[in-house]
Amino acid sequence: MPLRLLLNKAHVHKQPRALIFALIIMLWAMAIPCSMAQEIKGDFEFSVGNLEKVVQTDTFEDIDINVKNRGGSTASLYFGVDEKYANVIRISTPRLTINPGDSQTLRVVLVGDVAPDGKRTYETDIKVKGDLFDSLPVKLVVSSASKVHIESFYLEESAIDKEVNRGKPLAFRINMHNLLSNNPFNVTLKYALKYQGSEELHNDPKAQDEMQLDTTQTLIKSFPTDETFPLGDYNLDVTAYYLNTSQTTSALAILVQPFYMYRMFGFFPLWWLLPILLALVTGTAGYIIVRKKIEEKKKYH
């Protein structure tokens, strides 16, 4: 077979493989989630990270702002913040010069610094001037590690039924609220169901729930009971782990025995009395009716 024909056949076999490989690369790239919001402002395309952040004291967080020049000429943009916020909102450079079709990155550093007056929340704008006049809103909350859960997360719990008959599940409603707008975070819940004052657990200690909390979420947790469960108060302790801290809440439910399930003399269930009483009442009523009819017949003879 001529060498040219062999080469052509090899090229034909390689082309589908190359196309498949290119398609896989494209699908993979499309599947990567974009963590930066894109916005068109005039001749510029801004890809901005989340500028609403909770930063712990004495730490900092970087946010990148990518700016692409979609116009036909070189452009200059100037960035700045109000002087009174300069210590907590810092920018990497006051000026970007961007050629047509090119992109430049501005880095914003949010610093966890508490103001002398105790102020912990800062809301302002990064001003944009030059070939574009605009602004980028910024919100910074400075939090100590011990207070981050108060400022970012709210956890509440309640028993669905305050009293539950033994043999039926103890059910609890758990509400979680993310107080950070546009800033979801992961939460892990662990549970401890305890009987009045005892440290013995009545649930699987390894059981837990993991989720990403965007805004608000409600969870219903049920724990089955049986005859081995003593009657009385049960507390469900729920501990939420999030943002390198934790928070615990508790709710009470009472496990009771229905009256008809109580036992006389330790072995005789009260509900057994119902058919006995019913039989006695029916028998007595029948006896009275029959006796009355017999007496009426005697009266007419």
C-alpha positions in Angstrom: 0.0 0.0 0.0 1.4 3.5 -0.9 2.9 5.4 2.0 0.7 8.5 1.3 -2.5 6.4 1.5 -1.4 5.0 4.9 -0.8 8.5 6.2 -4.2 9.7 5.0 -5.9 6.7 6.7 -4.1 7.4 9.9 -5.1 11.1 9.7 -8.8 10.1 9.2 -8.7 7.9 12.3 -7.1 10.6 14.5 -9.6 13.3 13.6 -12.6 11.8 15.4 -10.4 11.3 18.5 -9.2 14.9 18.4 -12.8 16.2 18.0 -14.0 14.0 21.0 -11.1 15.3 23.1 -11.9 18.9 22.2 -15.6 18.4 23.0 -14.7 16.9 26.4 -12.5 19.9 27.2 -15.3 22.3 26.2 -17.9 20.5 28.4 -15.5 20.4 31.3 -14.8 24.2 31.0 -18.5 24.9 30.8 -19.2 22.8 33.9 -16.8 24.8 36.1 -18.9 27.1 38.2 -18.2 30.8 37.9 -17.6 32.4 41.3 -17.4 35.9 39.9 -20.4 37.9 38.8 -20.1 39.5 35.3 -21.5 42.9 34.5 -21.2 45.1 31.4 -20.5 48.8 32.2 -20.1 50.9 29.0 -17.1 49.5 27.1 -16.0 47.4 30.0 -16.8 44.0 31.3 -16.4 43.6 35.1 -16.0 40.2 36.7 -16.4 40.9 40.4 -16.1 38.6 43.4 -18.4 38.9 46.3 -17.8 42.3 47.9 -20.0 41.5 50.9 -17.9 39.8 53.5 -17.6 38.9 57.2 -13.9 39.1 58.2 -12.7 38.1 61.6 -10.6 40.6 63.7 -6.9 40.8 62.7 -7.4 38.9 59.5 -8.0 39.9 55.9 -9.6 38.7 52.7 -8.8 39.3 49.1 -11.3 39.9 46.3 -10.3 40.1 42.7 -12.0 42.4 40.2 -11.2 41.6 36.6 -11.8 44.3 34.0 -11.9 43.7 30.3 -11.7 46.5 27.7 -14.3 45.8 25.0 -13.7 49.2 23.3 -11.5 50.0 20.4 -8.9 52.2 22.2 -6.7 52.0 25.2 -8.5 53.1 28.4 -7.6 54.2 31.8 -9.6 53.6 34.9 -9.0 55.1 38.4 -10.2 53.5 41.6 -10.5 54.9 45.1 -12.4 54.7 48.4 -13.3 57.4 50.9 -10.4 58.2 53.1 -12.1 57.2 56.3 -12.4 53.6 55.0 -8.9 53.4 53.6 -7.6 51.4 56.6 -10.2 48.6 56.1 -10.7 48.7 52.3 -7.5 48.7 50.4 -6.9 48.5 46.6 -3.8 47.1 44.9 -3.4 50.0 42.5 -5.3 53.3 41.9 -5.1 53.0 38.2 -5.6 50.3 35.5 -4.5 51.0 31.9 -6.1 48.4 29.6 -5.5 47.9 25.9 -8.4 47.0 23.5 -9.5 43.4 24.1 -7.2 43.0 27.1 -8.0 42.5 30.8 -6.5 43.7 34.0 -7.1 42.7 37.6 -7.7 44.9 40.6 -7.3 43.3 44.0 -9.4 44.6 46.9 -8.2 43.7 50.4 -10.8 43.8 53.2 -9.1 44.1 56.6 -10.7 43.0 59.9 -10.0 46.1 61.9 -12.4 47.5 64.5 -12.8 51.3 64.5 -11.8 53.2 67.6 -15.5 53.9 68.3 -16.2 50.1 68.2 -17.8 50.2 64.7 -17.7 46.8 63.1 -19.9 47.3 60.0 -18.7 49.3 57.0 -20.8 50.1 53.9 -19.3 52.3 51.1 -18.4 52.3 47.4 -15.3 51.9 45.4 -15.4 54.9 43.0 -14.5 54.3 39.4 -13.4 57.3 37.3 -11.5 58.0 34.1 -13.0 56.4 30.9 -15.9 55.2 33.1 -17.7 56.8 35.9 -19.3 54.2 38.2 -19.1 52.7 41.7 -18.9 49.2 43.2 -20.7 48.7 46.5 -18.8 47.1 49.4 -20.0 45.8 52.7 -17.6 44.6 55.4 -18.5 43.1 58.8 -15.7 42.7 61.2 -16.3 39.9 63.7 -14.5 38.3 66.6 -14.4 34.5 66.5 -16.6 34.3 69.5 -19.3 36.5 68.0 -19.3 35.3 64.4 -22.2 32.9 64.9 -24.4 35.7 66.3 -23.7 37.9 63.3 -23.9 35.3 60.6 -26.1 32.4 61.7 -29.3 32.0 63.7 -30.5 28.6 65.0 -33.8 27.8 66.6 -35.5 24.5 67.6 -38.9 23.5 68.8 -40.8 20.2 69.5 -43.6 19.6 67.0 -45.7 18.0 69.8 -45.0 18.8 73.4 -46.4 15.5 74.6 -45.9 12.3 72.6 -47.4 8.9 73.4 -44.8 6.2 73.9 -44.3 4.2 70.8 -44.7 7.2 68.5 -41.7 9.3 67.3 -40.4 12.4 69.1 -40.3 15.0 66.4 -38.5 18.4 66.4 -38.4 21.3 63.9 -35.0 23.0 63.4 -34.9 26.4 61.6 -31.6 27.8 60.3 -31.1 31.3 59.0 -28.1 32.6 57.1 -27.7 36.3 58.0 -25.0 37.0 55.4 -26.6 38.1 52.2 -25.1 36.5 49.0 -22.6 34.5 51.1 -23.6 30.8 51.6 -21.7 28.6 53.9 -21.6 24.9 55.0 -23.4 23.8 58.1 -23.1 20.4 59.9 -25.7 19.4 62.4 -25.2 16.8 65.2 -27.8 15.6 67.6 -28.0 14.3 71.2 -31.3 13.1 72.5 -31.2 12.8 76.3 -33.6 11.7 79.0 -34.2 14.1 81.9 -30.8 14.8 83.5 -29.2 11.7 82.1 -26.1 11.8 79.8 -27.2 8.5 78.1 -28.0 9.1 74.4 -31.2 7.7 72.9 -30.1 8.3 69.3 -27.2 7.3 67.0 -24.3 9.6 68.1 -22.7 9.3 64.7 -25.8 10.6 62.8 -25.4 14.1 61.3 -26.7 16.2 58.5 -24.5 18.4 56.2 -25.8 21.1 54.0 -25.0 24.4 52.3 -27.1 27.2 53.8 -28.0 29.9 51.3 -30.7 31.8 53.2 -33.2 29.9 55.4 -33.8 26.2 55.8 -36.1 24.1 57.9 -35.4 20.5 59.0 -37.7 18.0 60.7 -35.9 15.3 62.8 -37.8 12.3 64.2 -36.6 9.8 66.7 -38.6 6.5 67.2 -39.6 5.4 70.7 -40.6 2.0 72.1 -41.5 0.3 75.3 -37.8 0.5 76.5 -38.0 4.3 76.6 -38.8 5.6 80.1 -41.6 8.1 80.4 -40.7 11.7 81.1 -38.8 14.7 79.7 -36.5 14.3 76.7 -34.2 17.1 75.5 -32.8 17.2 72.0 -29.5 19.1 71.8 -28.7 20.3 68.3 -25.2 21.6 67.6 -24.4 23.4 64.4 -20.8 23.6 63.2 -20.1 26.4 60.7 -17.4 29.0 59.8 -14.9 27.5 62.3 -17.3 27.9 65.2 -20.4 26.2 66.6 -23.8 26.9 68.2 -26.1 24.7 70.3 -29.8 24.9 71.0 -32.2 22.6 72.9 -35.9 21.7 72.9 -38.0 19.6 75.3 -40.6 17.0 74.5 -42.5 14.8 77.1 -43.0 11.1 76.5 -46.2 9.9 78.1 -48.3 6.8 78.3 -52.0 7.0 77.2 -54.4 6.4 80.1 -55.8 3.3 78.6 -52.3 1.7 78.4 -51.7 1.9 82.1 -51.7 -1.4 83.9 -53.7 -2.3 87.1 -51.7 -4.4 89.6 -48.7 -4.2 87.2 -50.1 -6.6 84.6 -53.8 -5.8 83.8 -54.1 -3.2 81.0 -56.8 -0.7 81.6 -58.1 -1.0 78.0 -59.1 -4.5 78.8 -61.8 -3.0 81.1 -63.5 -1.5 78.1 -64.9 -4.7 76.6 -65.7 -6.0 80.1 -67.6 -2.8 81.0 -69.3 -2.9 77.6 -70.4 -6.5 78.2 -71.7 -5.7 81.7 -73.6 -2.6 80.5 -75.1 -4.5 77.6 -76.0 -7.5 79.8 -77.5 -5.3 82.4 -79.6 -3.3 79.9 -80.8 -6.5 78.3 -81.7 -8.0 81.6 -83.7 -4.9 82.6 -85.6 -4.8 79.2 -86.4 -8.5 79.4 -87.5 -8.3 83.0 -89.7 -5.3 82.2 -91.5 -7.2 79.4 -92.1 -10.2 81.6 -93.7 -8.0 84.3 -95.9 -6.4 81.7 -97.1 -9.8 80.5 -97.9 -10.8 84.1 -100.0 -7.6 84.5 -102.4 -8.6 81.7 -103.0 -12.2 82.8 
